């Protein structure tokens, strides 16, 4: 598939397995510079090596716990301005409301919700807010297991939508 993404930079969270790893492989296959982020350094290194050898791409790993703001800052600072952000880290715990205690819910939401929001802020309020007009577009993709609709402008902060002047644009997509 040719999506016209060659040379773009992508930052993918939850990239060591599942949807994140598949997104990293697909974007590397499209010619993107892919930066993969996950908590487990050993699993992440295995995933990056596999994608490097299959696609011949440079795929730097960043081991980070994105439930922590300092780790989000460090990860964001390691990557050149990304054109593509795939928010995919973490999982909402399964079980009934009585099975899951408050601490487990908070840990999950610190990663799956607040981790996403904090990365989106770095992109939307910082880096992408001043994107030069010569950058044709940037895409923000939000991948969650509990959101399944394409976002609308009114559905913040779960999703976000914004058009930039001069023809450059980005969008957030929930999948």
HURALIN-V526826 format. One record per helix or strand of 3 or more residues. SS is the DSSP state (a for helix, b for strand). FROM is the first residue (numbers start at 1). LEN is the number of residues. If there is no record, write none. Layout:
SS;FROM;LEN
SS;FROM;LEN
//
This chain:
b;9;5
a;18;12
b;33;6
a;41;15
b;61;3
a;69;10
b;84;4
a;102;29
b;139;4
b;161;3
b;169;6
//
